[in-house]
């Protein structure tokens, strides 16, 4: 998301809804590259790398503690729940 962050912030600053801005940077490029059968959205059977956090990822997450889970290729690889009781 490091590359997407400035673009997301700029689109939101220009008045785009956060969901529309994210779509412009995910689904639209996948569609243009004719890879939207595999990438660009969260759905069963799609390849997905994403994180779950408080706030809007790449726009207002400045503290890694806000990240609650990380998914890579559709599988959860990091979960803050694992460390809560440590």
PDB file of N, CA, C and O in Angstrom:
ATOM      1  N   UNK A   1       0.803  -1.203   0.000  1.00  0.00           N
ATOM      2  CA  UNK A   1       0.000   0.000   0.000  1.00  0.00           C
ATOM      3  C   UNK A   1       0.846   1.268   0.000  1.00  0.00           C
ATOM      4  O   UNK A   1       0.301   2.360  -0.156  1.00  0.00           O
ATOM      5  N   UNK A   2       2.148   1.156   0.169  1.00  0.00           N
ATOM      6  CA  UNK A   2       2.975   2.357   0.213  1.00  0.00           C
ATOM      7  C   UNK A   2       2.803   3.193  -1.050  1.00  0.00           C
ATOM      8  O   UNK A   2       2.733   4.419  -0.968  1.00  0.00           O
ATOM      9  N   UNK A   3       2.735   2.557  -2.208  1.00  0.00           N
ATOM     10  CA  UNK A   3       2.560   3.302  -3.448  1.00  0.00           C
ATOM     11  C   UNK A   3       1.140   3.828  -3.598  1.00  0.00           C
ATOM     12  O   UNK A   3       0.924   4.902  -4.159  1.00  0.00           O
ATOM     13  N   UNK A   4       0.185   3.074  -3.099  1.00  0.00           N
ATOM     14  CA  UNK A   4      -1.215   3.475  -3.247  1.00  0.00           C
ATOM     15  C   UNK A   4      -1.604   4.603  -2.294  1.00  0.00           C
ATOM     16  O   UNK A   4      -2.522   5.369  -2.585  1.00  0.00           O
ATOM     17  N   UNK A   5      -0.923   4.710  -1.173  1.00  0.00           N
ATOM     18  CA  UNK A   5      -1.320   5.687  -0.161  1.00  0.00           C
ATOM     19  C   UNK A   5      -1.420   7.112  -0.694  1.00  0.00           C
ATOM     20  O   UNK A   5      -2.454   7.749  -0.494  1.00  0.00           O
ATOM     21  N   UNK A   6      -0.390   7.646  -1.365  1.00  0.00           N
ATOM     22  CA  UNK A   6      -0.531   9.013  -1.872  1.00  0.00           C
ATOM     23  C   UNK A   6      -1.673   9.149  -2.883  1.00  0.00           C
ATOM     24  O   UNK A   6      -2.372  10.162  -2.896  1.00  0.00           O
ATOM     25  N   UNK A   7      -1.860   8.148  -3.714  1.00  0.00           N
ATOM     26  CA  UNK A   7      -2.940   8.201  -4.705  1.00  0.00           C
ATOM     27  C   UNK A   7      -4.300   8.168  -4.022  1.00  0.00           C
ATOM     28  O   UNK A   7      -5.192   8.927  -4.401  1.00  0.00           O
ATOM     29  N   UNK A   8      -4.478   7.310  -3.029  1.00  0.00           N
ATOM     30  CA  UNK A   8      -5.743   7.259  -2.286  1.00  0.00           C
ATOM     31  C   UNK A   8      -6.018   8.590  -1.604  1.00  0.00           C
ATOM     32  O   UNK A   8      -7.126   9.120  -1.683  1.00  0.00           O
ATOM     33  N   UNK A   9      -5.017   9.122  -0.943  1.00  0.00           N
ATOM     34  CA  UNK A   9      -5.190  10.399  -0.240  1.00  0.00           C
ATOM     35  C   UNK A   9      -5.573  11.499  -1.219  1.00  0.00           C
ATOM     36  O   UNK A   9      -6.453  12.307  -0.923  1.00  0.00           O
ATOM     37  N   UNK A  10      -4.927  11.545  -2.381  1.00  0.00           N
ATOM     38  CA  UNK A  10      -5.215  12.571  -3.384  1.00  0.00           C
ATOM     39  C   UNK A  10      -6.638  12.443  -3.921  1.00  0.00           C
ATOM     40  O   UNK A  10      -7.333  13.448  -4.072  1.00  0.00           O
ATOM     41  N   UNK A  11      -7.076  11.220  -4.210  1.00  0.00           N
ATOM     42  CA  UNK A  11      -8.439  11.020  -4.710  1.00  0.00           C
ATOM     43  C   UNK A  11      -9.477  11.451  -3.676  1.00  0.00           C
ATOM     44  O   UNK A  11     -10.471  12.090  -4.021  1.00  0.00           O
ATOM     45  N   UNK A  12      -9.246  11.103  -2.409  1.00  0.00           N
ATOM     46  CA  UNK A  12     -10.176  11.503  -1.350  1.00  0.00           C
ATOM     47  C   UNK A  12     -10.162  13.025  -1.209  1.00  0.00           C
ATOM     48  O   UNK A  12     -11.212  13.646  -1.043  1.00  0.00           O
ATOM     49  N   UNK A  13      -8.969  13.625  -1.275  1.00  0.00           N
ATOM     50  CA  UNK A  13      -8.884  15.095  -1.200  1.00  0.00           C
ATOM     51  C   UNK A  13      -9.601  15.765  -2.367  1.00  0.00           C
ATOM     52  O   UNK A  13     -10.079  16.892  -2.231  1.00  0.00           O
ATOM     53  N   UNK A  14      -9.683  15.093  -3.502  1.00  0.00           N
ATOM     54  CA  UNK A  14     -10.374  15.640  -4.673  1.00  0.00           C
ATOM     55  C   UNK A  14     -11.879  15.391  -4.626  1.00  0.00           C
ATOM     56  O   UNK A  14     -12.600  15.786  -5.542  1.00  0.00           O
ATOM     57  N   UNK A  15     -12.363  14.732  -3.554  1.00  0.00           N
ATOM     58  CA  UNK A  15     -13.799  14.565  -3.380  1.00  0.00           C
ATOM     59  C   UNK A  15     -14.342  13.173  -3.656  1.00  0.00           C
ATOM     60  O   UNK A  15     -15.549  12.955  -3.552  1.00  0.00           O
ATOM     61  N   UNK A  16     -13.480  12.229  -4.007  1.00  0.00           N
ATOM     62  CA  UNK A  16     -13.959  10.868  -4.224  1.00  0.00           C
ATOM     63  C   UNK A  16     -14.302  10.215  -2.891  1.00  0.00           C
ATOM     64  O   UNK A  16     -13.615  10.424  -1.892  1.00  0.00           O
ATOM     65  N   UNK A  17     -15.359   9.432  -2.887  1.00  0.00           N
ATOM     66  CA  UNK A  17     -15.711   8.595  -1.747  1.00  0.00           C
ATOM     67  C   UNK A  17     -14.552   7.612  -1.533  1.00  0.00           C
ATOM     68  O   UNK A  17     -13.913   7.196  -2.499  1.00  0.00           O
ATOM     69  N   UNK A  18     -14.277   7.240  -0.283  1.00  0.00           N
ATOM     70  CA  UNK A  18     -13.153   6.341   0.005  1.00  0.00           C
ATOM     71  C   UNK A  18     -13.278   5.008  -0.736  1.00  0.00           C
ATOM     72  O   UNK A  18     -12.283   4.481  -1.234  1.00  0.00           O
ATOM     73  N   UNK A  19     -14.485   4.467  -0.811  1.00  0.00           N
ATOM     74  CA  UNK A  19     -14.678   3.198  -1.516  1.00  0.00           C
ATOM     75  C   UNK A  19     -14.456   3.358  -3.014  1.00  0.00           C
ATOM     76  O   UNK A  19     -13.862   2.489  -3.653  1.00  0.00           O
ATOM     77  N   UNK A  20     -14.935   4.474  -3.578  1.00  0.00           N
ATOM     78  CA  UNK A  20     -14.712   4.719  -5.007  1.00  0.00           C
ATOM     79  C   UNK A  20     -13.227   4.904  -5.308  1.00  0.00           C
ATOM     80  O   UNK A  20     -12.728   4.421  -6.324  1.00  0.00           O
ATOM     81  N   UNK A  21     -12.529   5.603  -4.422  1.00  0.00           N
ATOM     82  CA  UNK A  21     -11.090   5.809  -4.604  1.00  0.00           C
ATOM     83  C   UNK A  21     -10.348   4.476  -4.581  1.00  0.00           C
ATOM     84  O   UNK A  21      -9.465   4.237  -5.405  1.00  0.00           O
ATOM     85  N   UNK A  22     -10.706   3.616  -3.643  1.00  0.00           N
ATOM     86  CA  UNK A  22     -10.060   2.305  -3.564  1.00  0.00           C
ATOM     87  C   UNK A  22     -10.352   1.482  -4.818  1.00  0.00           C
ATOM     88  O   UNK A  22      -9.470   0.796  -5.334  1.00  0.00           O
ATOM     89  N   UNK A  23     -11.584   1.552  -5.302  1.00  0.00           N
ATOM     90  CA  UNK A  23     -11.968   0.834  -6.519  1.00  0.00           C
ATOM     91  C   UNK A  23     -11.155   1.330  -7.726  1.00  0.00           C
ATOM     92  O   UNK A  23     -10.738   0.535  -8.569  1.00  0.00           O
ATOM     93  N   UNK A  24     -10.937   2.633  -7.797  1.00  0.00           N
ATOM     94  CA  UNK A  24     -10.152   3.198  -8.896  1.00  0.00           C
ATOM     95  C   UNK A  24      -8.725   2.658  -8.912  1.00  0.00           C
ATOM     96  O   UNK A  24      -8.088   2.605  -9.964  1.00  0.00           O
ATOM     97  N   UNK A  25      -8.228   2.261  -7.749  1.00  0.00           N
ATOM     98  CA  UNK A  25      -6.854   1.776  -7.660  1.00  0.00           C
ATOM     99  C   UNK A  25      -6.739   0.261  -7.600  1.00  0.00           C
ATOM    100  O   UNK A  25      -5.630  -0.271  -7.562  1.00  0.00           O
ATOM    101  N   UNK A  26      -7.866  -0.440  -7.592  1.00  0.00           N
ATOM    102  CA  UNK A  26      -7.822  -1.900  -7.489  1.00  0.00           C
ATOM    103  C   UNK A  26      -8.585  -2.577  -8.626  1.00  0.00           C
ATOM    104  O   UNK A  26      -7.976  -3.187  -9.505  1.00  0.00           O
ATOM    105  N   UNK A  27      -9.899  -2.473  -8.612  1.00  0.00           N
ATOM    106  CA  UNK A  27     -10.705  -3.163  -9.618  1.00  0.00           C
ATOM    107  C   UNK A  27     -10.507  -2.588 -11.017  1.00  0.00           C
ATOM    108  O   UNK A  27     -10.398  -3.338 -11.987  1.00  0.00           O
ATOM    109  N   UNK A  28     -10.461  -1.281 -11.124  1.00  0.00           N
ATOM    110  CA  UNK A  28     -10.312  -0.686 -12.463  1.00  0.00           C
ATOM    111  C   UNK A  28      -9.021  -1.121 -13.156  1.00  0.00           C
ATOM    112  O   UNK A  28      -9.079  -1.513 -14.322  1.00  0.00           O
ATOM    113  N   UNK A  29      -7.853  -1.071 -12.498  1.00  0.00           N
ATOM    114  CA  UNK A  29      -6.640  -1.555 -13.174  1.00  0.00           C
ATOM    115  C   UNK A  29      -6.714  -3.048 -13.520  1.00  0.00           C
ATOM    116  O   UNK A  29      -6.252  -3.463 -14.583  1.00  0.00           O
ATOM    117  N   UNK A  30      -7.296  -3.852 -12.622  1.00  0.00           N
ATOM    118  CA  UNK A  30      -7.441  -5.281 -12.907  1.00  0.00           C
ATOM    119  C   UNK A  30      -8.306  -5.496 -14.143  1.00  0.00           C
ATOM    120  O   UNK A  30      -8.021  -6.368 -14.963  1.00  0.00           O
ATOM    121  N   UNK A  31      -9.360  -4.700 -14.274  1.00  0.00           N
ATOM    122  CA  UNK A  31     -10.240  -4.800 -15.439  1.00  0.00           C
ATOM    123  C   UNK A  31      -9.508  -4.386 -16.708  1.00  0.00           C
ATOM    124  O   UNK A  31      -9.613  -5.056 -17.735  1.00  0.00           O
ATOM    125  N   UNK A  32      -8.773  -3.293 -16.641  1.00  0.00           N
ATOM    126  CA  UNK A  32      -8.009  -2.828 -17.812  1.00  0.00           C
ATOM    127  C   UNK A  32      -7.009  -3.885 -18.262  1.00  0.00           C
ATOM    128  O   UNK A  32      -6.807  -4.078 -19.461  1.00  0.00           O
ATOM    129  N   UNK A  33      -6.381  -4.574 -17.304  1.00  0.00           N
ATOM    130  CA  UNK A  33      -5.400  -5.615 -17.626  1.00  0.00           C
ATOM    131  C   UNK A  33      -6.055  -6.964 -17.916  1.00  0.00           C
ATOM    132  O   UNK A  33      -5.371  -7.967 -18.119  1.00  0.00           O
ATOM    133  N   UNK A  34      -7.382  -6.977 -17.932  1.00  0.00           N
ATOM    134  CA  UNK A  34      -8.164  -8.198 -18.165  1.00  0.00           C
ATOM    135  C   UNK A  34      -7.804  -9.298 -17.169  1.00  0.00           C
ATOM    136  O   UNK A  34      -7.713 -10.474 -17.524  1.00  0.00           O
ATOM    137  N   UNK A  35      -7.598  -8.883 -15.897  1.00  0.00           N
ATOM    138  CA  UNK A  35      -7.296  -9.825 -14.825  1.00  0.00           C
ATOM    139  C   UNK A  35      -8.335  -9.743 -13.708  1.00  0.00           C
ATOM    140  O   UNK A  35      -8.114 -10.244 -12.606  1.00  0.00           O
ATOM    141  N   UNK A  36      -9.479  -9.102 -14.006  1.00  0.00           N
ATOM    142  CA  UNK A  36     -10.502  -8.933 -12.976  1.00  0.00           C
ATOM    143  C   UNK A  36     -11.193 -10.235 -12.610  1.00  0.00           C
ATOM    144  O   UNK A  36     -12.024 -10.253 -11.701  1.00  0.00           O
ATOM    145  N   UNK A  37     -10.869 -11.330 -13.297  1.00  0.00           N
ATOM    146  CA  UNK A  37     -11.381 -12.639 -12.904  1.00  0.00           C
ATOM    147  C   UNK A  37     -10.613 -13.181 -11.700  1.00  0.00           C
ATOM    148  O   UNK A  37     -11.039 -14.149 -11.070  1.00  0.00           O
ATOM    149  N   UNK A  38      -9.461 -12.542 -11.379  1.00  0.00           N
ATOM    150  CA  UNK A  38      -8.610 -13.015 -10.295  1.00  0.00           C
ATOM    151  C   UNK A  38      -8.243 -11.950  -9.273  1.00  0.00           C
ATOM    152  O   UNK A  38      -7.992 -12.260  -8.108  1.00  0.00           O
ATOM    153  N   UNK A  39      -8.213 -10.703  -9.708  1.00  0.00           N
ATOM    154  CA  UNK A  39      -7.743  -9.602  -8.860  1.00  0.00           C
ATOM    155  C   UNK A  39      -8.735  -8.451  -8.845  1.00  0.00           C
ATOM    156  O   UNK A  39      -9.636  -8.380  -9.679  1.00  0.00           O
ATOM    157  N   UNK A  40      -8.556  -7.549  -7.882  1.00  0.00           N
ATOM    158  CA  UNK A  40      -9.288  -6.294  -7.892  1.00  0.00           C
ATOM    159  C   UNK A  40     -10.464  -6.181  -6.949  1.00  0.00           C
ATOM    160  O   UNK A  40     -11.026  -5.097  -6.794  1.00  0.00           O
ATOM    161  N   UNK A  41     -10.850  -7.280  -6.311  1.00  0.00           N
ATOM    162  CA  UNK A  41     -11.969  -7.209  -5.362  1.00  0.00           C
ATOM    163  C   UNK A  41     -11.872  -8.356  -4.371  1.00  0.00           C
ATOM    164  O   UNK A  41     -11.165  -9.337  -4.602  1.00  0.00           O
ATOM    165  N   UNK A  42     -12.591  -8.218  -3.265  1.00  0.00           N
ATOM    166  CA  UNK A  42     -12.644  -9.276  -2.261  1.00  0.00           C
ATOM    167  C   UNK A  42     -13.865 -10.132  -2.534  1.00  0.00           C
ATOM    168  O   UNK A  42     -15.001  -9.681  -2.388  1.00  0.00           O
ATOM    169  N   UNK A  43     -13.623 -11.362  -2.930  1.00  0.00           N
ATOM    170  CA  UNK A  43     -14.704 -12.306  -3.209  1.00  0.00           C
ATOM    171  C   UNK A  43     -14.132 -13.718  -3.169  1.00  0.00           C
ATOM    172  O   UNK A  43     -12.930 -13.915  -3.348  1.00  0.00           O
ATOM    173  N   UNK A  44     -14.986 -14.682  -2.938  1.00  0.00           N
ATOM    174  CA  UNK A  44     -14.568 -16.073  -2.910  1.00  0.00           C
ATOM    175  C   UNK A  44     -13.873 -16.441  -4.218  1.00  0.00           C
ATOM    176  O   UNK A  44     -14.376 -16.155  -5.305  1.00  0.00           O
ATOM    177  N   UNK A  45     -12.707 -17.081  -4.095  1.00  0.00           N
ATOM    178  CA  UNK A  45     -11.971 -17.543  -5.263  1.00  0.00           C
ATOM    179  C   UNK A  45     -11.008 -16.525  -5.854  1.00  0.00           C
ATOM    180  O   UNK A  45     -10.241 -16.852  -6.760  1.00  0.00           O
ATOM    181  N   UNK A  46     -11.039 -15.287  -5.349  1.00  0.00           N
ATOM    182  CA  UNK A  46     -10.136 -14.253  -5.859  1.00  0.00           C
ATOM    183  C   UNK A  46      -8.832 -14.281  -5.069  1.00  0.00           C
ATOM    184  O   UNK A  46      -8.826 -14.648  -3.894  1.00  0.00           O
ATOM    185  N   UNK A  47      -7.719 -13.890  -5.713  1.00  0.00           N
ATOM    186  CA  UNK A  47      -6.459 -13.699  -5.004  1.00  0.00           C
ATOM    187  C   UNK A  47      -6.541 -12.346  -4.316  1.00  0.00           C
ATOM    188  O   UNK A  47      -6.910 -11.351  -4.938  1.00  0.00           O
ATOM    189  N   UNK A  48      -6.200 -12.307  -3.044  1.00  0.00           N
ATOM    190  CA  UNK A  48      -6.342 -11.043  -2.314  1.00  0.00           C
ATOM    191  C   UNK A  48      -5.250 -10.892  -1.265  1.00  0.00           C
ATOM    192  O   UNK A  48      -4.975 -11.813  -0.496  1.00  0.00           O
ATOM    193  N   UNK A  49      -4.642  -9.734  -1.247  1.00  0.00           N
ATOM    194  CA  UNK A  49      -3.721  -9.331  -0.198  1.00  0.00           C
ATOM    195  C   UNK A  49      -4.309  -8.061   0.399  1.00  0.00           C
ATOM    196  O   UNK A  49      -4.460  -7.056  -0.296  1.00  0.00           O
ATOM    197  N   UNK A  50      -4.639  -8.105   1.682  1.00  0.00           N
ATOM    198  CA  UNK A  50      -5.253  -6.935   2.303  1.00  0.00           C
ATOM    199  C   UNK A  50      -5.053  -6.977   3.804  1.00  0.00           C
ATOM    200  O   UNK A  50      -4.636  -7.993   4.360  1.00  0.00           O
ATOM    201  N   UNK A  51      -5.353  -5.867   4.454  1.00  0.00           N
ATOM    202  CA  UNK A  51      -5.280  -5.824   5.909  1.00  0.00           C
ATOM    203  C   UNK A  51      -6.587  -5.320   6.473  1.00  0.00           C
ATOM    204  O   UNK A  51      -7.353  -4.621   5.809  1.00  0.00           O
ATOM    205  N   UNK A  52      -6.821  -5.697   7.725  1.00  0.00           N
ATOM    206  CA  UNK A  52      -7.999  -5.251   8.461  1.00  0.00           C
ATOM    207  C   UNK A  52      -7.491  -4.324   9.551  1.00  0.00           C
ATOM    208  O   UNK A  52      -6.614  -4.693  10.332  1.00  0.00           O
ATOM    209  N   UNK A  53      -8.046  -3.120   9.602  1.00  0.00           N
ATOM    210  CA  UNK A  53      -7.546  -2.141  10.560  1.00  0.00           C
ATOM    211  C   UNK A  53      -8.640  -1.165  10.943  1.00  0.00           C
ATOM    212  O   UNK A  53      -9.665  -1.054  10.270  1.00  0.00           O
ATOM    213  N   UNK A  54      -8.402  -0.464  12.035  1.00  0.00           N
ATOM    214  CA  UNK A  54      -9.267   0.659  12.362  1.00  0.00           C
ATOM    215  C   UNK A  54      -8.841   1.801  11.455  1.00  0.00           C
ATOM    216  O   UNK A  54      -7.658   1.932  11.139  1.00  0.00           O
ATOM    217  N   UNK A  55      -9.770   2.614  11.041  1.00  0.00           N
ATOM    218  CA  UNK A  55      -9.444   3.687  10.111  1.00  0.00           C
ATOM    219  C   UNK A  55      -9.444   3.190   8.683  1.00  0.00           C
ATOM    220  O   UNK A  55      -9.878   2.072   8.405  1.00  0.00           O
ATOM    221  N   UNK A  56      -8.965   4.005   7.792  1.00  0.00           N
ATOM    222  CA  UNK A  56      -8.909   3.670   6.374  1.00  0.00           C
ATOM    223  C   UNK A  56      -7.466   3.379   6.001  1.00  0.00           C
ATOM    224  O   UNK A  56      -6.633   4.284   6.013  1.00  0.00           O
ATOM    225  N   UNK A  57      -7.153   2.119   5.666  1.00  0.00           N
ATOM    226  CA  UNK A  57      -5.772   1.783   5.316  1.00  0.00           C
ATOM    227  C   UNK A  57      -5.234   2.695   4.219  1.00  0.00           C
ATOM    228  O   UNK A  57      -5.936   3.029   3.264  1.00  0.00           O
ATOM    229  N   UNK A  58      -3.995   3.081   4.374  1.00  0.00           N
ATOM    230  CA  UNK A  58      -3.274   3.907   3.405  1.00  0.00           C
ATOM    231  C   UNK A  58      -3.742   5.352   3.382  1.00  0.00           C
ATOM    232  O   UNK A  58      -3.162   6.171   2.669  1.00  0.00           O
ATOM    233  N   UNK A  59      -4.767   5.679   4.136  1.00  0.00           N
ATOM    234  CA  UNK A  59      -5.168   7.087   4.216  1.00  0.00           C
ATOM    235  C   UNK A  59      -4.892   7.626   5.616  1.00  0.00           C
ATOM    236  O   UNK A  59      -4.253   8.667   5.767  1.00  0.00           O
ATOM    237  N   UNK A  60      -5.377   6.913   6.649  1.00  0.00           N
ATOM    238  CA  UNK A  60      -5.198   7.481   7.977  1.00  0.00           C
ATOM    239  C   UNK A  60      -4.655   6.497   9.003  1.00  0.00           C
ATOM    240  O   UNK A  60      -4.829   6.725  10.200  1.00  0.00           O
ATOM    241  N   UNK A  61      -4.015   5.429   8.594  1.00  0.00           N
ATOM    242  CA  UNK A  61      -3.381   4.536   9.555  1.00  0.00           C
ATOM    243  C   UNK A  61      -1.919   4.960   9.702  1.00  0.00           C
ATOM    244  O   UNK A  61      -1.125   4.840   8.768  1.00  0.00           O
ATOM    245  N   UNK A  62      -1.589   5.446  10.869  1.00  0.00           N
ATOM    246  CA  UNK A  62      -0.218   5.871  11.130  1.00  0.00           C
ATOM    247  C   UNK A  62       0.416   5.056  12.243  1.00  0.00           C
ATOM    248  O   UNK A  62       1.613   5.184  12.500  1.00  0.00           O
ATOM    249  N   UNK A  63      -0.370   4.224  12.904  1.00  0.00           N
ATOM    250  CA  UNK A  63       0.099   3.408  14.004  1.00  0.00           C
ATOM    251  C   UNK A  63      -0.118   1.945  13.647  1.00  0.00           C
ATOM    252  O   UNK A  63      -1.246   1.536  13.373  1.00  0.00           O
ATOM    253  N   UNK A  64       0.945   1.156  13.646  1.00  0.00           N
ATOM    254  CA  UNK A  64       0.806  -0.256  13.275  1.00  0.00           C
ATOM    255  C   UNK A  64      -0.106  -1.014  14.229  1.00  0.00           C
ATOM    256  O   UNK A  64      -0.614  -2.077  13.874  1.00  0.00           O
ATOM    257  N   UNK A  65      -0.322  -0.493  15.426  1.00  0.00           N
ATOM    258  CA  UNK A  65      -1.245  -1.139  16.361  1.00  0.00           C
ATOM    259  C   UNK A  65      -2.688  -1.095  15.848  1.00  0.00           C
ATOM    260  O   UNK A  65      -3.528  -1.871  16.304  1.00  0.00           O
ATOM    261  N   UNK A  66      -2.979  -0.201  14.911  1.00  0.00           N
ATOM    262  CA  UNK A  66      -4.316  -0.132  14.309  1.00  0.00           C
ATOM    263  C   UNK A  66      -4.580  -1.308  13.372  1.00  0.00           C
ATOM    264  O   UNK A  66      -5.731  -1.602  13.049  1.00  0.00           O
ATOM    265  N   UNK A  67      -3.518  -1.978  12.937  1.00  0.00           N
ATOM    266  CA  UNK A  67      -3.664  -3.129  12.037  1.00  0.00           C
ATOM    267  C   UNK A  67      -4.058  -4.337  12.869  1.00  0.00           C
ATOM    268  O   UNK A  67      -3.337  -4.731  13.786  1.00  0.00           O
ATOM    269  N   UNK A  68      -5.199  -4.921  12.547  1.00  0.00           N
ATOM    270  CA  UNK A  68      -5.733  -6.038  13.324  1.00  0.00           C
ATOM    271  C   UNK A  68      -5.449  -7.394  12.688  1.00  0.00           C
ATOM    272  O   UNK A  68      -5.319  -8.389  13.401  1.00  0.00           O
ATOM    273  N   UNK A  69      -5.351  -7.452  11.355  1.00  0.00           N
ATOM    274  CA  UNK A  69      -5.073  -8.714  10.669  1.00  0.00           C
ATOM    275  C   UNK A  69      -4.510  -8.412   9.286  1.00  0.00           C
ATOM    276  O   UNK A  69      -4.781  -7.365   8.699  1.00  0.00           O
ATOM    277  N   UNK A  70      -3.719  -9.358   8.780  1.00  0.00           N
ATOM    278  CA  UNK A  70      -3.172  -9.250   7.430  1.00  0.00           C
ATOM    279  C   UNK A  70      -3.487 -10.555   6.705  1.00  0.00           C
ATOM    280  O   UNK A  70      -3.274 -11.646   7.234  1.00  0.00           O
ATOM    281  N   UNK A  71      -3.996 -10.420   5.489  1.00  0.00           N
ATOM    282  CA  UNK A  71      -4.302 -11.575   4.645  1.00  0.00           C
ATOM    283  C   UNK A  71      -3.387 -11.542   3.429  1.00  0.00           C
ATOM    284  O   UNK A  71      -3.189 -10.493   2.816  1.00  0.00           O
ATOM    285  N   UNK A  72      -2.833 -12.698   3.086  1.00  0.00           N
ATOM    286  CA  UNK A  72      -1.978 -12.825   1.908  1.00  0.00           C
ATOM    287  C   UNK A  72      -2.518 -13.969   1.061  1.00  0.00           C
ATOM    288  O   UNK A  72      -2.672 -15.094   1.537  1.00  0.00           O
ATOM    289  N   UNK A  73      -2.795 -13.672  -0.171  1.00  0.00           N
ATOM    290  CA  UNK A  73      -3.401 -14.629  -1.100  1.00  0.00           C
ATOM    291  C   UNK A  73      -4.643 -15.271  -0.497  1.00  0.00           C
ATOM    292  O   UNK A  73      -4.881 -16.470  -0.642  1.00  0.00           O
ATOM    293  N   UNK A  74      -5.427 -14.440   0.184  1.00  0.00           N
ATOM    294  CA  UNK A  74      -6.700 -14.872   0.730  1.00  0.00           C
ATOM    295  C   UNK A  74      -6.639 -15.603   2.053  1.00  0.00           C
ATOM    296  O   UNK A  74      -7.677 -16.006   2.577  1.00  0.00           O
ATOM    297  N   UNK A  75      -5.436 -15.788   2.616  1.00  0.00           N
ATOM    298  CA  UNK A  75      -5.301 -16.503   3.879  1.00  0.00           C
ATOM    299  C   UNK A  75      -4.778 -15.556   4.960  1.00  0.00           C
ATOM    300  O   UNK A  75      -3.870 -14.762   4.715  1.00  0.00           O
ATOM    301  N   UNK A  76      -5.360 -15.650   6.159  1.00  0.00           N
ATOM    302  CA  UNK A  76      -4.905 -14.802   7.266  1.00  0.00           C
ATOM    303  C   UNK A  76      -3.511 -15.245   7.684  1.00  0.00           C
ATOM    304  O   UNK A  76      -3.295 -16.406   8.030  1.00  0.00           O
ATOM    305  N   UNK A  77      -2.566 -14.307   7.649  1.00  0.00           N
ATOM    306  CA  UNK A  77      -1.190 -14.628   8.027  1.00  0.00           C
ATOM    307  C   UNK A  77      -0.761 -13.891   9.293  1.00  0.00           C
ATOM    308  O   UNK A  77       0.226 -14.280   9.919  1.00  0.00           O
ATOM    309  N   UNK A  78      -1.473 -12.845   9.681  1.00  0.00           N
ATOM    310  CA  UNK A  78      -1.178 -12.106  10.906  1.00  0.00           C
ATOM    311  C   UNK A  78      -2.499 -11.775  11.576  1.00  0.00           C
ATOM    312  O   UNK A  78      -3.446 -11.325  10.932  1.00  0.00           O
ATOM    313  N   UNK A  79      -2.545 -12.007  12.891  1.00  0.00           N
ATOM    314  CA  UNK A  79      -3.738 -11.652  13.655  1.00  0.00           C
ATOM    315  C   UNK A  79      -3.312 -11.075  14.989  1.00  0.00           C
ATOM    316  O   UNK A  79      -2.563 -11.710  15.731  1.00  0.00           O
ATOM    317  N   UNK A  80      -3.781  -9.881  15.299  1.00  0.00           N
ATOM    318  CA  UNK A  80      -3.469  -9.244  16.586  1.00  0.00           C
ATOM    319  C   UNK A  80      -4.070 -10.041  17.736  1.00  0.00           C
ATOM    320  O   UNK A  80      -3.569  -9.976  18.859  1.00  0.00           O
ATOM    321  N   UNK A  81      -5.130 -10.787  17.474  1.00  0.00           N
ATOM    322  CA  UNK A  81      -5.758 -11.596  18.524  1.00  0.00           C
ATOM    323  C   UNK A  81      -4.764 -12.570  19.131  1.00  0.00           C
ATOM    324  O   UNK A  81      -4.849 -12.884  20.318  1.00  0.00           O
ATOM    325  N   UNK A  82      -3.822 -13.052  18.329  1.00  0.00           N
ATOM    326  CA  UNK A  82      -2.836 -14.009  18.820  1.00  0.00           C
ATOM    327  C   UNK A  82      -1.955 -13.404  19.903  1.00  0.00           C
ATOM    328  O   UNK A  82      -1.486 -14.115  20.791  1.00  0.00           O
ATOM    329  N   UNK A  83      -1.723 -12.074  19.833  1.00  0.00           N
ATOM    330  CA  UNK A  83      -0.799 -11.433  20.766  1.00  0.00           C
ATOM    331  C   UNK A  83      -1.485 -10.766  21.944  1.00  0.00           C
ATOM    332  O   UNK A  83      -0.804 -10.278  22.846  1.00  0.00           O
ATOM    333  N   UNK A  84      -2.803 -10.729  21.968  1.00  0.00           N
ATOM    334  CA  UNK A  84      -3.509 -10.038  23.048  1.00  0.00           C
ATOM    335  C   UNK A  84      -3.198 -10.617  24.416  1.00  0.00           C
ATOM    336  O   UNK A  84      -3.031  -9.874  25.383  1.00  0.00           O
ATOM    337  N   UNK A  85      -3.120 -11.943  24.506  1.00  0.00           N
ATOM    338  CA  UNK A  85      -2.917 -12.598  25.805  1.00  0.00           C
ATOM    339  C   UNK A  85      -1.465 -12.937  26.086  1.00  0.00           C
ATOM    340  O   UNK A  85      -1.163 -13.604  27.076  1.00  0.00           O
ATOM    341  N   UNK A  86      -0.567 -12.485  25.230  1.00  0.00           N
ATOM    342  CA  UNK A  86       0.858 -12.812  25.412  1.00  0.00           C
ATOM    343  C   UNK A  86       1.495 -11.927  26.451  1.00  0.00           C
ATOM    344  O   UNK A  86       2.686 -12.063  26.731  1.00  0.00           O
TER     345      UNK A  86
END
